[in-house]
Amino acid sequence: MKKIYAFGDSNTYGFDPRIGGVGRYPKNIRWTGVIDLMHEYEVNNQGYNGLSIPYSDSSIASIGRSIKEYSPDMILIMIGSNDLLNMSPASCENVGIRLRHFLLTLCDCIPEHVQRMVLVAPPKMSLGDWTDSVIVNESHKFGTVYEAIASEKGLTFLNACEWDLPLCYDGVHLTEEAHLHFAEKIISFAY
């Protein structure tokens, strides 16, 4: 059985904006759950609503300890959407600066796991209740910025910006269809 540690924000958590609060899609819909229900995989879903890229050394060390305890075969990291949403002015390059610090510190905490890390560029956003044209345009840069960071850090890279994932009315969160498509992409990569 392949163990996957999935670290990220609400799109990893499986947030369903139609419900709000801490509502989430059923396990058989959210991408982490779809994979976890397969006999070949066990997924530790460390997705949190509203999570931005951790920046304190103690927070990052705590994530490192969690990864060590789980001892995964693969570590998927998809984070940065909330940073972009809450940044003024919105700048994918500035999200990249935060991400570099996070990954540098995390890799120092768990050097034995670096080869298992997969950096996933978040899906590009669309115009919706939570976005504007500046945020949407900046989100289209996730793939380029994240690929450069993965290359610098020697990490495997997946570009969810290229997966044409349908989003909910808010322009940020994956639809049910998108979660299933996302799971298919991760499964085909993991095989």
Secondary structure, DSSP 8 states (H G I E B T S, - for coil): -EEEEEEESHHHHTB-TTT-TT-B--TTTSHHHHHHTSTTEEEEEEE-TT-----SHHHHHHHHHHHHHH--SEEEEE--HHHHHH-SS--HHHHHHHHHHHHHHHHHH-GGGGGGEEEEE-----SSTT--HHHHHHHTTHHHHHHHHHHHHT-EEEEGGGS---B-TTSSSB-HHHHHHHHHHHHHHH-
